[in-house]
Amino acid sequence: MSKQLRSVKYVRTDVVFVTFNDDEARKIIEEISRRYKVIKAVRSKVVKELYFVSIEGTAEGVEEYLRRDSVKWRKKDLVIFR
C-alpha cells in the first residue's frame, strides 16, 4: 500500500455523465450497481440529462460502462477523506 493511502479514512468515486436516453441511463446505473457498491444515484432536477453516481471505494474500471455512443459527456472524480 502506498504511503499516501495509509492515512486515508474513506475513499469514494463520483461519476457524472450526460445522456439524452433515459433507458440507457437506467441500464448504465444498473450495470454499475451490479459491480460496485453504489452509495447514491440521482438525476439532476435542473438538467434532466445529467446523472450523478457516487460509489464506495476507488471503482477501478467504471469508465467501461460510460463508453457508449449515447453518453455525450462523462467525468470521474476520486474523493479521499483523511
Distance bins in CASP14 RR format, pairs under 12 A and 6 or more apart:
PFRMAT RR
TARGET T0000
AUTHOR 0000-0000-0000
RMODE 2
METHOD distances of the structure
MODEL  1
1 7 0 0 0 0 0 1 0 0 0 0 0
1 8 0 0 0 0 1 0 0 0 0 0 0
2 8 0 0 0 0 1 0 0 0 0 0 0
2 80 0 0 0 0 0 1 0 0 0 0 0
4 11 0 0 0 0 0 1 0 0 0 0 0
4 78 0 0 0 0 0 1 0 0 0 0 0
4 80 0 0 0 0 1 0 0 0 0 0 0
4 82 0 0 0 0 1 0 0 0 0 0 0
5 11 0 0 0 0 1 0 0 0 0 0 0
5 57 0 0 0 0 0 1 0 0 0 0 0
5 58 0 0 0 0 1 0 0 0 0 0 0
5 78 0 0 0 0 0 1 0 0 0 0 0
5 80 0 0 0 0 1 0 0 0 0 0 0
5 81 0 0 0 0 0 1 0 0 0 0 0
5 82 0 0 0 0 0 1 0 0 0 0 0
6 80 0 0 0 0 0 1 0 0 0 0 0
6 82 0 0 0 0 0 1 0 0 0 0 0
7 80 0 0 0 0 1 0 0 0 0 0 0
7 81 0 0 0 0 0 1 0 0 0 0 0
7 82 1 0 1 0 0 0 0 0 0 0 0
8 57 0 0 0 0 0 1 0 0 0 0 0
8 58 0 0 0 0 0 1 0 0 0 0 0
8 78 0 0 0 0 0 1 0 0 0 0 0
8 79 0 0 0 0 0 1 0 0 0 0 0
8 80 1 0 1 0 0 0 0 0 0 0 0
8 81 1 0 0 1 0 0 0 0 0 0 0
8 82 1 0 0 1 0 0 0 0 0 0 0
9 79 0 0 0 0 0 1 0 0 0 0 0
9 80 0 0 0 0 1 0 0 0 0 0 0
9 81 1 0 1 0 0 0 0 0 0 0 0
9 82 1 0 0 1 0 0 0 0 0 0 0
10 39 0 0 0 0 0 1 0 0 0 0 0
10 54 0 0 0 0 0 1 0 0 0 0 0
10 56 0 0 0 0 1 0 0 0 0 0 0
10 57 0 0 0 0 1 0 0 0 0 0 0
10 58 0 0 0 0 0 1 0 0 0 0 0
10 78 0 0 0 0 0 1 0 0 0 0 0
10 79 0 0 0 0 1 0 0 0 0 0 0
10 80 1 0 0 1 0 0 0 0 0 0 0
10 81 1 0 1 0 0 0 0 0 0 0 0
10 82 0 0 0 0 1 0 0 0 0 0 0
11 37 0 0 0 0 0 1 0 0 0 0 0
11 39 0 0 0 0 0 1 0 0 0 0 0
11 54 0 0 0 0 0 1 0 0 0 0 0
11 55 0 0 0 0 1 0 0 0 0 0 0
11 56 1 0 0 1 0 0 0 0 0 0 0
11 57 1 0 1 0 0 0 0 0 0 0 0
11 58 1 0 1 0 0 0 0 0 0 0 0
11 59 0 0 0 0 1 0 0 0 0 0 0
11 60 0 0 0 0 0 1 0 0 0 0 0
11 77 0 0 0 0 0 1 0 0 0 0 0
11 78 1 0 0 1 0 0 0 0 0 0 0
11 79 1 0 0 1 0 0 0 0 0 0 0
11 80 1 0 1 0 0 0 0 0 0 0 0
11 81 1 0 0 1 0 0 0 0 0 0 0
11 82 0 0 0 0 0 1 0 0 0 0 0
12 36 0 0 0 0 0 1 0 0 0 0 0
12 37 0 0 0 0 0 1 0 0 0 0 0
12 38 0 0 0 0 0 1 0 0 0 0 0
12 39 1 0 0 1 0 0 0 0 0 0 0
12 40 0 0 0 0 1 0 0 0 0 0 0
12 53 0 0 0 0 0 1 0 0 0 0 0
12 54 1 0 0 1 0 0 0 0 0 0 0
12 55 1 0 0 1 0 0 0 0 0 0 0
12 56 1 0 0 1 0 0 0 0 0 0 0
12 57 1 0 0 1 0 0 0 0 0 0 0
12 58 0 0 0 0 1 0 0 0 0 0 0
12 59 0 0 0 0 1 0 0 0 0 0 0
12 76 0 0 0 0 0 1 0 0 0 0 0
12 77 0 0 0 0 1 0 0 0 0 0 0
12 78 1 0 0 1 0 0 0 0 0 0 0
12 79 1 0 1 0 0 0 0 0 0 0 0
12 80 0 0 0 0 1 0 0 0 0 0 0
12 81 1 0 0 1 0 0 0 0 0 0 0
13 32 0 0 0 0 0 1 0 0 0 0 0
13 36 1 0 0 1 0 0 0 0 0 0 0
13 37 0 0 0 0 0 1 0 0 0 0 0
13 38 0 0 0 0 0 1 0 0 0 0 0
13 39 0 0 0 0 1 0 0 0 0 0 0
13 40 0 0 0 0 0 1 0 0 0 0 0
13 52 0 0 0 0 0 1 0 0 0 0 0
13 53 0 0 0 0 1 0 0 0 0 0 0
13 54 1 0 0 1 0 0 0 0 0 0 0
13 55 1 0 1 0 0 0 0 0 0 0 0
13 56 1 0 0 1 0 0 0 0 0 0 0
13 57 1 0 1 0 0 0 0 0 0 0 0
13 58 1 0 0 1 0 0 0 0 0 0 0
13 59 1 1 0 0 0 0 0 0 0 0 0
13 60 0 0 0 0 1 0 0 0 0 0 0
13 61 0 0 0 0 1 0 0 0 0 0 0
13 62 1 0 0 1 0 0 0 0 0 0 0
13 63 0 0 0 0 0 1 0 0 0 0 0
13 75 0 0 0 0 0 1 0 0 0 0 0
13 76 1 0 0 1 0 0 0 0 0 0 0
13 77 1 0 0 1 0 0 0 0 0 0 0
13 78 1 0 1 0 0 0 0 0 0 0 0
13 79 1 0 0 1 0 0 0 0 0 0 0
13 80 0 0 0 0 0 1 0 0 0 0 0
14 38 0 0 0 0 0 1 0 0 0 0 0
14 39 0 0 0 0 1 0 0 0 0 0 0
14 40 0 0 0 0 1 0 0 0 0 0 0
14 41 0 0 0 0 0 1 0 0 0 0 0
14 42 0 0 0 0 0 1 0 0 0 0 0
14 51 0 0 0 0 0 1 0 0 0 0 0
14 52 1 0 0 1 0 0 0 0 0 0 0
14 53 1 0 0 1 0 0 0 0 0 0 0
14 54 1 0 1 0 0 0 0 0 0 0 0
14 55 1 0 0 1 0 0 0 0 0 0 0
14 56 0 0 0 0 0 1 0 0 0 0 0
14 57 0 0 0 0 0 1 0 0 0 0 0
14 58 0 0 0 0 0 1 0 0 0 0 0
14 59 0 0 0 0 1 0 0 0 0 0 0
14 62 0 0 0 0 0 1 0 0 0 0 0
14 74 0 0 0 0 0 1 0 0 0 0 0
14 75 0 0 0 0 1 0 0 0 0 0 0
14 76 1 0 0 1 0 0 0 0 0 0 0
14 77 1 0 1 0 0 0 0 0 0 0 0
14 78 0 0 0 0 1 0 0 0 0 0 0
14 79 1 0 1 0 0 0 0 0 0 0 0
14 80 0 0 0 0 0 1 0 0 0 0 0
15 25 0 0 0 0 0 1 0 0 0 0 0
15 28 0 0 0 0 1 0 0 0 0 0 0
15 29 0 0 0 0 1 0 0 0 0 0 0
15 31 0 0 0 0 0 1 0 0 0 0 0
15 32 1 0 0 1 0 0 0 0 0 0 0
15 33 0 0 0 0 0 1 0 0 0 0 0
15 36 0 0 0 0 1 0 0 0 0 0 0
15 38 0 0 0 0 1 0 0 0 0 0 0
15 39 0 0 0 0 0 1 0 0 0 0 0
15 40 0 0 0 0 0 1 0 0 0 0 0
15 41 0 0 0 0 1 0 0 0 0 0 0
15 42 0 0 0 0 0 1 0 0 0 0 0
15 50 0 0 0 0 0 1 0 0 0 0 0
15 51 0 0 0 0 1 0 0 0 0 0 0
15 52 1 0 0 1 0 0 0 0 0 0 0
15 53 1 0 1 0 0 0 0 0 0 0 0
15 54 1 0 0 1 0 0 0 0 0 0 0
15 55 1 0 0 1 0 0 0 0 0 0 0
15 57 0 0 0 0 0 1 0 0 0 0 0
15 58 0 0 0 0 0 1 0 0 0 0 0
15 59 1 0 0 1 0 0 0 0 0 0 0
15 61 0 0 0 0 0 1 0 0 0 0 0
15 62 1 0 1 0 0 0 0 0 0 0 0
15 63 0 0 0 0 1 0 0 0 0 0 0
15 64 0 0 0 0 0 1 0 0 0 0 0
15 65 0 0 0 0 1 0 0 0 0 0 0
15 66 1 0 0 1 0 0 0 0 0 0 0
15 71 0 0 0 0 0 1 0 0 0 0 0
15 73 0 0 0 0 0 1 0 0 0 0 0
15 74 1 0 0 1 0 0 0 0 0 0 0
15 75 1 0 0 1 0 0 0 0 0 0 0
15 76 1 0 1 0 0 0 0 0 0 0 0
15 77 1 0 0 1 0 0 0 0 0 0 0
15 78 0 0 0 0 0 1 0 0 0 0 0
15 79 0 0 0 0 0 1 0 0 0 0 0
16 25 0 0 0 0 0 1 0 0 0 0 0
16 28 0 0 0 0 0 1 0 0 0 0 0
16 41 0 0 0 0 0 1 0 0 0 0 0
16 42 0 0 0 0 0 1 0 0 0 0 0
16 43 0 0 0 0 0 1 0 0 0 0 0
16 44 0 0 0 0 1 0 0 0 0 0 0
16 47 0 0 0 0 0 1 0 0 0 0 0
16 49 0 0 0 0 0 1 0 0 0 0 0
16 50 1 0 0 1 0 0 0 0 0 0 0
16 51 1 0 0 1 0 0 0 0 0 0 0
16 52 1 0 1 0 0 0 0 0 0 0 0
16 53 1 0 0 1 0 0 0 0 0 0 0
16 54 0 0 0 0 1 0 0 0 0 0 0
16 55 0 0 0 0 0 1 0 0 0 0 0
16 62 0 0 0 0 0 1 0 0 0 0 0
16 66 0 0 0 0 1 0 0 0 0 0 0
16 71 0 0 0 0 0 1 0 0 0 0 0
16 72 0 0 0 0 0 1 0 0 0 0 0
16 73 0 0 0 0 1 0 0 0 0 0 0
16 74 1 0 0 1 0 0 0 0 0 0 0
16 75 1 0 1 0 0 0 0 0 0 0 0
16 76 0 0 0 0 1 0 0 0 0 0 0
16 77 1 0 0 1 0 0 0 0 0 0 0
17 24 0 0 0 0 0 1 0 0 0 0 0
17 25 1 0 0 1 0 0 0 0 0 0 0
17 28 1 0 0 1 0 0 0 0 0 0 0
17 29 0 0 0 0 1 0 0 0 0 0 0
17 32 0 0 0 0 0 1 0 0 0 0 0
17 41 0 0 0 0 0 1 0 0 0 0 0
17 43 0 0 0 0 0 1 0 0 0 0 0
17 44 0 0 0 0 0 1 0 0 0 0 0
17 47 0 0 0 0 0 1 0 0 0 0 0
17 49 0 0 0 0 1 0 0 0 0 0 0
17 50 1 0 0 1 0 0 0 0 0 0 0
17 51 1 0 1 0 0 0 0 0 0 0 0
17 52 0 0 0 0 1 0 0 0 0 0 0
17 53 1 0 0 1 0 0 0 0 0 0 0
17 62 0 0 0 0 0 1 0 0 0 0 0
17 63 0 0 0 0 0 1 0 0 0 0 0
17 65 0 0 0 0 1 0 0 0 0 0 0
17 66 1 0 1 0 0 0 0 0 0 0 0
17 67 0 0 0 0 0 1 0 0 0 0 0
17 68 0 0 0 0 1 0 0 0 0 0 0
17 70 0 0 0 0 1 0 0 0 0 0 0
17 71 1 0 1 0 0 0 0 0 0 0 0
17 72 0 0 0 0 1 0 0 0 0 0 0
17 73 1 0 0 1 0 0 0 0 0 0 0
17 74 1 0 1 0 0 0 0 0 0 0 0
17 75 1 0 0 1 0 0 0 0 0 0 0
17 76 0 0 0 0 1 0 0 0 0 0 0
18 24 0 0 0 0 0 1 0 0 0 0 0
18 25 0 0 0 0 1 0 0 0 0 0 0
18 28 0 0 0 0 0 1 0 0 0 0 0
18 43 0 0 0 0 0 1 0 0 0 0 0
18 44 0 0 0 0 1 0 0 0 0 0 0
18 47 1 0 0 1 0 0 0 0 0 0 0
18 48 0 0 0 0 0 1 0 0 0 0 0
18 49 1 0 1 0 0 0 0 0 0 0 0
18 50 1 0 1 0 0 0 0 0 0 0 0
18 51 1 0 0 1 0 0 0 0 0 0 0
18 52 0 0 0 0 0 1 0 0 0 0 0
18 66 0 0 0 0 0 1 0 0 0 0 0
18 68 0 0 0 0 0 1 0 0 0 0 0
18 70 0 0 0 0 1 0 0 0 0 0 0
18 71 1 0 0 1 0 0 0 0 0 0 0
18 72 1 0 1 0 0 0 0 0 0 0 0
18 73 1 0 1 0 0 0 0 0 0 0 0
18 74 1 0 0 1 0 0 0 0 0 0 0
18 75 0 0 0 0 1 0 0 0 0 0 0
19 25 1 0 1 0 0 0 0 0 0 0 0
19 26 0 0 0 0 0 1 0 0 0 0 0
19 27 0 0 0 0 1 0 0 0 0 0 0
19 28 1 0 0 1 0 0 0 0 0 0 0
19 29 0 0 0 0 0 1 0 0 0 0 0
19 43 0 0 0 0 0 1 0 0 0 0 0
19 44 0 0 0 0 0 1 0 0 0 0 0
19 47 0 0 0 0 0 1 0 0 0 0 0
19 48 0 0 0 0 0 1 0 0 0 0 0
19 49 1 0 0 1 0 0 0 0 0 0 0
19 50 0 0 0 0 1 0 0 0 0 0 0
19 51 1 0 0 1 0 0 0 0 0 0 0
19 65 0 0 0 0 0 1 0 0 0 0 0
19 66 0 0 0 0 1 0 0 0 0 0 0
19 68 1 0 0 1 0 0 0 0 0 0 0
19 69 0 0 0 0 1 0 0 0 0 0 0
19 70 1 0 1 0 0 0 0 0 0 0 0
19 71 1 0 1 0 0 0 0 0 0 0 0
19 72 1 0 0 1 0 0 0 0 0 0 0
19 73 0 0 0 0 1 0 0 0 0 0 0
19 74 0 0 0 0 1 0 0 0 0 0 0
20 47 0 0 0 0 0 1 0 0 0 0 0
20 48 0 0 0 0 1 0 0 0 0 0 0
20 49 1 0 1 0 0 0 0 0 0 0 0
20 50 0 0 0 0 0 1 0 0 0 0 0
20 51 0 0 0 0 0 1 0 0 0 0 0
20 68 0 0 0 0 0 1 0 0 0 0 0
20 69 0 0 0 0 0 1 0 0 0 0 0
20 70 1 0 0 1 0 0 0 0 0 0 0
20 71 0 0 0 0 1 0 0 0 0 0 0
20 72 1 0 0 1 0 0 0 0 0 0 0
20 73 0 0 0 0 0 1 0 0 0 0 0
21 27 0 0 0 0 1 0 0 0 0 0 0
21 28 0 0 0 0 1 0 0 0 0 0 0
21 48 0 0 0 0 0 1 0 0 0 0 0
21 49 0 0 0 0 1 0 0 0 0 0 0
21 51 0 0 0 0 0 1 0 0 0 0 0
21 68 0 0 0 0 1 0 0 0 0 0 0
21 69 0 0 0 0 1 0 0 0 0 0 0
21 70 1 0 1 0 0 0 0 0 0 0 0
21 71 0 0 0 0 1 0 0 0 0 0 0
21 72 0 0 0 0 1 0 0 0 0 0 0
22 28 0 0 0 0 0 1 0 0 0 0 0
22 29 0 0 0 0 0 1 0 0 0 0 0
22 43 0 0 0 0 1 0 0 0 0 0 0
22 48 0 0 0 0 1 0 0 0 0 0 0
22 49 0 0 0 0 1 0 0 0 0 0 0
22 51 0 0 0 0 1 0 0 0 0 0 0
22 70 0 0 0 0 0 1 0 0 0 0 0
23 29 0 0 0 0 0 1 0 0 0 0 0
23 30 0 0 0 0 0 1 0 0 0 0 0
23 70 0 0 0 0 1 0 0 0 0 0 0
24 30 0 0 0 0 0 1 0 0 0 0 0
24 31 0 0 0 0 0 1 0 0 0 0 0
24 49 0 0 0 0 0 1 0 0 0 0 0
24 51 0 0 0 0 0 1 0 0 0 0 0
24 65 0 0 0 0 0 1 0 0 0 0 0
24 66 0 0 0 0 0 1 0 0 0 0 0
24 68 1 0 0 1 0 0 0 0 0 0 0
24 69 0 0 0 0 1 0 0 0 0 0 0
24 70 1 0 1 0 0 0 0 0 0 0 0
24 71 1 0 0 1 0 0 0 0 0 0 0
24 72 0 0 0 0 0 1 0 0 0 0 0
25 31 0 0 0 0 0 1 0 0 0 0 0
25 32 0 0 0 0 0 1 0 0 0 0 0
25 41 0 0 0 0 1 0 0 0 0 0 0
25 42 0 0 0 0 0 1 0 0 0 0 0
25 43 1 0 0 1 0 0 0 0 0 0 0
25 44 0 0 0 0 0 1 0 0 0 0 0
25 48 0 0 0 0 1 0 0 0 0 0 0
25 49 0 0 0 0 1 0 0 0 0 0 0
25 50 0 0 0 0 1 0 0 0 0 0 0
25 51 1 0 1 0 0 0 0 0 0 0 0
25 52 0 0 0 0 0 1 0 0 0 0 0
25 53 0 0 0 0 1 0 0 0 0 0 0
25 65 0 0 0 0 0 1 0 0 0 0 0
25 66 0 0 0 0 0 1 0 0 0 0 0
25 68 0 0 0 0 0 1 0 0 0 0 0
25 70 0 0 0 0 1 0 0 0 0 0 0
25 71 0 0 0 0 1 0 0 0 0 0 0
25 72 0 0 0 0 0 1 0 0 0 0 0
25 74 0 0 0 0 0 1 0 0 0 0 0
26 32 0 0 0 0 0 1 0 0 0 0 0
26 33 0 0 0 0 0 1 0 0 0 0 0
26 41 0 0 0 0 1 0 0 0 0 0 0
26 43 0 0 0 0 1 0 0 0 0 0 0
26 51 0 0 0 0 1 0 0 0 0 0 0
26 53 0 0 0 0 0 1 0 0 0 0 0
26 70 0 0 0 0 0 1 0 0 0 0 0
27 33 0 0 0 0 0 1 0 0 0 0 0
27 34 0 0 0 0 0 1 0 0 0 0 0
27 51 0 0 0 0 0 1 0 0 0 0 0
27 65 0 0 0 0 1 0 0 0 0 0 0
27 66 0 0 0 0 0 1 0 0 0 0 0
27 68 0 0 0 0 1 0 0 0 0 0 0
27 70 0 0 0 0 1 0 0 0 0 0 0
27 71 0 0 0 0 0 1 0 0 0 0 0
28 34 0 0 0 0 0 1 0 0 0 0 0
28 35 0 0 0 0 0 1 0 0 0 0 0
28 38 0 0 0 0 0 1 0 0 0 0 0
28 41 0 0 0 0 1 0 0 0 0 0 0
28 43 0 0 0 0 0 1 0 0 0 0 0
28 51 1 0 0 1 0 0 0 0 0 0 0
28 53 0 0 0 0 1 0 0 0 0 0 0
28 62 0 0 0 0 1 0 0 0 0 0 0
28 63 0 0 0 0 0 1 0 0 0 0 0
28 64 0 0 0 0 0 1 0 0 0 0 0
28 65 1 0 1 0 0 0 0 0 0 0 0
28 66 1 0 0 1 0 0 0 0 0 0 0
28 67 0 0 0 0 0 1 0 0 0 0 0
28 68 1 0 0 1 0 0 0 0 0 0 0
28 70 0 0 0 0 1 0 0 0 0 0 0
28 71 1 0 0 1 0 0 0 0 0 0 0
28 74 0 0 0 0 1 0 0 0 0 0 0
29 35 0 0 0 0 0 1 0 0 0 0 0
29 36 0 0 0 0 0 1 0 0 0 0 0
29 38 1 0 0 1 0 0 0 0 0 0 0
29 40 0 0 0 0 0 1 0 0 0 0 0
29 41 1 0 1 0 0 0 0 0 0 0 0
29 42 0 0 0 0 1 0 0 0 0 0 0
29 43 0 0 0 0 1 0 0 0 0 0 0
29 51 1 0 0 1 0 0 0 0 0 0 0
29 52 0 0 0 0 0 1 0 0 0 0 0
29 53 1 0 0 1 0 0 0 0 0 0 0
29 54 0 0 0 0 0 1 0 0 0 0 0
29 55 0 0 0 0 0 1 0 0 0 0 0
29 62 0 0 0 0 0 1 0 0 0 0 0
29 65 0 0 0 0 1 0 0 0 0 0 0
29 66 0 0 0 0 0 1 0 0 0 0 0
29 71 0 0 0 0 0 1 0 0 0 0 0
30 36 0 0 0 0 0 1 0 0 0 0 0
30 38 0 0 0 0 1 0 0 0 0 0 0
30 41 0 0 0 0 1 0 0 0 0 0 0
30 53 0 0 0 0 0 1 0 0 0 0 0
30 65 0 0 0 0 1 0 0 0 0 0 0
31 38 0 0 0 0 0 1 0 0 0 0 0
31 41 0 0 0 0 0 1 0 0 0 0 0
31 53 0 0 0 0 0 1 0 0 0 0 0
31 61 0 0 0 0 0 1 0 0 0 0 0
31 62 0 0 0 0 1 0 0 0 0 0 0
31 64 0 0 0 0 1 0 0 0 0 0 0
31 65 1 0 1 0 0 0 0 0 0 0 0
31 66 0 0 0 0 0 1 0 0 0 0 0
31 67 0 0 0 0 0 1 0 0 0 0 0
31 68 0 0 0 0 0 1 0 0 0 0 0
32 38 1 0 0 1 0 0 0 0 0 0 0
32 39 0 0 0 0 0 1 0 0 0 0 0
32 40 0 0 0 0 0 1 0 0 0 0 0
32 41 1 0 0 1 0 0 0 0 0 0 0
32 51 0 0 0 0 0 1 0 0 0 0 0
32 52 0 0 0 0 0 1 0 0 0 0 0
32 53 1 0 1 0 0 0 0 0 0 0 0
32 54 0 0 0 0 0 1 0 0 0 0 0
32 55 1 0 0 1 0 0 0 0 0 0 0
32 56 0 0 0 0 0 1 0 0 0 0 0
32 59 0 0 0 0 1 0 0 0 0 0 0
32 61 0 0 0 0 0 1 0 0 0 0 0
32 62 1 0 0 1 0 0 0 0 0 0 0
32 63 0 0 0 0 0 1 0 0 0 0 0
32 64 0 0 0 0 1 0 0 0 0 0 0
32 65 1 0 1 0 0 0 0 0 0 0 0
32 66 0 0 0 0 1 0 0 0 0 0 0
32 74 0 0 0 0 0 1 0 0 0 0 0
32 76 0 0 0 0 0 1 0 0 0 0 0
33 39 0 0 0 0 0 1 0 0 0 0 0
33 40 0 0 0 0 0 1 0 0 0 0 0
33 41 1 0 0 1 0 0 0 0 0 0 0
33 53 0 0 0 0 1 0 0 0 0 0 0
33 54 0 0 0 0 0 1 0 0 0 0 0
33 55 0 0 0 0 1 0 0 0 0 0 0
33 56 0 0 0 0 0 1 0 0 0 0 0
33 59 0 0 0 0 0 1 0 0 0 0 0
33 62 0 0 0 0 0 1 0 0 0 0 0
33 65 0 0 0 0 0 1 0 0 0 0 0
34 55 0 0 0 0 0 1 0 0 0 0 0
34 62 0 0 0 0 0 1 0 0 0 0 0
34 65 0 0 0 0 1 0 0 0 0 0 0
35 53 0 0 0 0 0 1 0 0 0 0 0
35 55 0 0 0 0 1 0 0 0 0 0 0
35 56 0 0 0 0 0 1 0 0 0 0 0
35 57 0 0 0 0 0 1 0 0 0 0 0
35 59 0 0 0 0 1 0 0 0 0 0 0
35 60 0 0 0 0 0 1 0 0 0 0 0
35 61 0 0 0 0 1 0 0 0 0 0 0
35 62 0 0 0 0 1 0 0 0 0 0 0
35 64 0 0 0 0 1 0 0 0 0 0 0
35 65 0 0 0 0 1 0 0 0 0 0 0
36 53 0 0 0 0 1 0 0 0 0 0 0
36 54 0 0 0 0 0 1 0 0 0 0 0
36 55 1 0 1 0 0 0 0 0 0 0 0
36 56 1 0 0 1 0 0 0 0 0 0 0
36 57 1 0 0 1 0 0 0 0 0 0 0
36 58 0 0 0 0 1 0 0 0 0 0 0
36 59 1 0 1 0 0 0 0 0 0 0 0
36 60 0 0 0 0 1 0 0 0 0 0 0
36 61 0 0 0 0 1 0 0 0 0 0 0
36 62 1 0 0 1 0 0 0 0 0 0 0
36 64 0 0 0 0 0 1 0 0 0 0 0
36 65 0 0 0 0 1 0 0 0 0 0 0
37 53 0 0 0 0 0 1 0 0 0 0 0
37 54 0 0 0 0 1 0 0 0 0 0 0
37 55 1 0 0 1 0 0 0 0 0 0 0
37 56 1 0 1 0 0 0 0 0 0 0 0
37 57 1 0 0 1 0 0 0 0 0 0 0
37 58 0 0 0 0 0 1 0 0 0 0 0
37 59 0 0 0 0 1 0 0 0 0 0 0
37 62 0 0 0 0 0 1 0 0 0 0 0
38 51 0 0 0 0 0 1 0 0 0 0 0
38 52 0 0 0 0 0 1 0 0 0 0 0
38 53 1 0 0 1 0 0 0 0 0 0 0
38 54 1 0 0 1 0 0 0 0 0 0 0
38 55 1 0 1 0 0 0 0 0 0 0 0
38 56 1 0 0 1 0 0 0 0 0 0 0
38 57 0 0 0 0 0 1 0 0 0 0 0
38 59 0 0 0 0 1 0 0 0 0 0 0
38 62 0 0 0 0 0 1 0 0 0 0 0
38 65 0 0 0 0 0 1 0 0 0 0 0
39 52 0 0 0 0 0 1 0 0 0 0 0
39 53 0 0 0 0 1 0 0 0 0 0 0
39 54 1 0 1 0 0 0 0 0 0 0 0
39 55 1 0 0 1 0 0 0 0 0 0 0
39 56 1 0 1 0 0 0 0 0 0 0 0
39 57 0 0 0 0 1 0 0 0 0 0 0
39 59 0 0 0 0 0 1 0 0 0 0 0
39 79 0 0 0 0 0 1 0 0 0 0 0
40 51 0 0 0 0 0 1 0 0 0 0 0
40 52 1 0 0 1 0 0 0 0 0 0 0
40 53 1 0 0 1 0 0 0 0 0 0 0
40 54 1 0 1 0 0 0 0 0 0 0 0
40 55 0 0 0 0 1 0 0 0 0 0 0
40 56 0 0 0 0 0 1 0 0 0 0 0
41 51 1 0 0 1 0 0 0 0 0 0 0
41 52 1 0 0 1 0 0 0 0 0 0 0
41 53 1 0 1 0 0 0 0 0 0 0 0
41 54 1 0 0 1 0 0 0 0 0 0 0
41 55 0 0 0 0 1 0 0 0 0 0 0
42 48 0 0 0 0 0 1 0 0 0 0 0
42 50 0 0 0 0 1 0 0 0 0 0 0
42 51 1 0 0 1 0 0 0 0 0 0 0
42 52 1 0 1 0 0 0 0 0 0 0 0
42 53 0 0 0 0 1 0 0 0 0 0 0
42 54 0 0 0 0 1 0 0 0 0 0 0
43 49 0 0 0 0 1 0 0 0 0 0 0
43 50 1 0 0 1 0 0 0 0 0 0 0
43 51 1 0 1 0 0 0 0 0 0 0 0
43 52 1 0 0 1 0 0 0 0 0 0 0
43 53 0 0 0 0 0 1 0 0 0 0 0
44 50 1 1 0 0 0 0 0 0 0 0 0
44 51 1 0 0 1 0 0 0 0 0 0 0
44 52 1 0 0 1 0 0 0 0 0 0 0
44 53 0 0 0 0 0 1 0 0 0 0 0
45 51 0 0 0 0 0 1 0 0 0 0 0
45 52 0 0 0 0 0 1 0 0 0 0 0
46 52 0 0 0 0 0 1 0 0 0 0 0
47 72 0 0 0 0 0 1 0 0 0 0 0
47 73 0 0 0 0 0 1 0 0 0 0 0
49 70 0 0 0 0 0 1 0 0 0 0 0
49 71 0 0 0 0 0 1 0 0 0 0 0
49 72 1 0 0 1 0 0 0 0 0 0 0
49 73 0 0 0 0 1 0 0 0 0 0 0
50 71 0 0 0 0 0 1 0 0 0 0 0
50 72 0 0 0 0 0 1 0 0 0 0 0
50 73 0 0 0 0 1 0 0 0 0 0 0
50 74 0 0 0 0 0 1 0 0 0 0 0
50 75 0 0 0 0 0 1 0 0 0 0 0
51 65 0 0 0 0 0 1 0 0 0 0 0
51 66 0 0 0 0 0 1 0 0 0 0 0
51 70 0 0 0 0 0 1 0 0 0 0 0
51 71 0 0 0 0 1 0 0 0 0 0 0
51 72 0 0 0 0 0 1 0 0 0 0 0
51 73 0 0 0 0 0 1 0 0 0 0 0
51 74 0 0 0 0 1 0 0 0 0 0 0
51 75 0 0 0 0 0 1 0 0 0 0 0
52 74 0 0 0 0 0 1 0 0 0 0 0
52 75 0 0 0 0 1 0 0 0 0 0 0
52 76 0 0 0 0 0 1 0 0 0 0 0
52 77 0 0 0 0 0 1 0 0 0 0 0
53 59 0 0 0 0 1 0 0 0 0 0 0
53 62 0 0 0 0 1 0 0 0 0 0 0
53 65 0 0 0 0 1 0 0 0 0 0 0
53 66 0 0 0 0 1 0 0 0 0 0 0
53 74 0 0 0 0 0 1 0 0 0 0 0
53 75 0 0 0 0 0 1 0 0 0 0 0
53 76 0 0 0 0 1 0 0 0 0 0 0
53 77 0 0 0 0 0 1 0 0 0 0 0
54 62 0 0 0 0 0 1 0 0 0 0 0
54 76 0 0 0 0 0 1 0 0 0 0 0
54 77 0 0 0 0 1 0 0 0 0 0 0
54 78 0 0 0 0 0 1 0 0 0 0 0
54 79 0 0 0 0 1 0 0 0 0 0 0
55 61 0 0 0 0 0 1 0 0 0 0 0
55 62 1 0 0 1 0 0 0 0 0 0 0
55 65 0 0 0 0 0 1 0 0 0 0 0
55 76 0 0 0 0 1 0 0 0 0 0 0
55 77 0 0 0 0 0 1 0 0 0 0 0
55 78 0 0 0 0 0 1 0 0 0 0 0
55 79 0 0 0 0 0 1 0 0 0 0 0
56 62 0 0 0 0 0 1 0 0 0 0 0
56 78 0 0 0 0 0 1 0 0 0 0 0
56 79 0 0 0 0 0 1 0 0 0 0 0
56 81 0 0 0 0 0 1 0 0 0 0 0
57 78 0 0 0 0 1 0 0 0 0 0 0
57 79 0 0 0 0 1 0 0 0 0 0 0
57 80 0 0 0 0 1 0 0 0 0 0 0
57 81 0 0 0 0 0 1 0 0 0 0 0
58 76 0 0 0 0 0 1 0 0 0 0 0
58 77 0 0 0 0 0 1 0 0 0 0 0
58 78 1 0 0 1 0 0 0 0 0 0 0
58 79 0 0 0 0 0 1 0 0 0 0 0
58 80 0 0 0 0 1 0 0 0 0 0 0
59 65 0 0 0 0 1 0 0 0 0 0 0
59 66 0 0 0 0 0 1 0 0 0 0 0
59 76 1 0 0 1 0 0 0 0 0 0 0
59 77 0 0 0 0 0 1 0 0 0 0 0
59 78 0 0 0 0 1 0 0 0 0 0 0
59 79 0 0 0 0 0 1 0 0 0 0 0
60 76 0 0 0 0 0 1 0 0 0 0 0
60 78 0 0 0 0 0 1 0 0 0 0 0
61 67 0 0 0 0 0 1 0 0 0 0 0
61 76 0 0 0 0 1 0 0 0 0 0 0
62 74 0 0 0 0 1 0 0 0 0 0 0
62 75 0 0 0 0 0 1 0 0 0 0 0
62 76 1 0 0 1 0 0 0 0 0 0 0
62 77 0 0 0 0 0 1 0 0 0 0 0
62 78 0 0 0 0 0 1 0 0 0 0 0
63 71 0 0 0 0 0 1 0 0 0 0 0
63 74 1 0 0 1 0 0 0 0 0 0 0
63 75 0 0 0 0 0 1 0 0 0 0 0
63 76 1 0 0 1 0 0 0 0 0 0 0
64 71 0 0 0 0 0 1 0 0 0 0 0
64 74 0 0 0 0 0 1 0 0 0 0 0
64 76 0 0 0 0 0 1 0 0 0 0 0
65 71 0 0 0 0 1 0 0 0 0 0 0
65 74 0 0 0 0 1 0 0 0 0 0 0
65 76 0 0 0 0 0 1 0 0 0 0 0
66 72 0 0 0 0 0 1 0 0 0 0 0
66 73 0 0 0 0 1 0 0 0 0 0 0
66 74 1 0 1 0 0 0 0 0 0 0 0
66 75 0 0 0 0 1 0 0 0 0 0 0
66 76 0 0 0 0 1 0 0 0 0 0 0
67 74 0 0 0 0 1 0 0 0 0 0 0
67 76 0 0 0 0 0 1 0 0 0 0 0
68 74 0 0 0 0 1 0 0 0 0 0 0
END
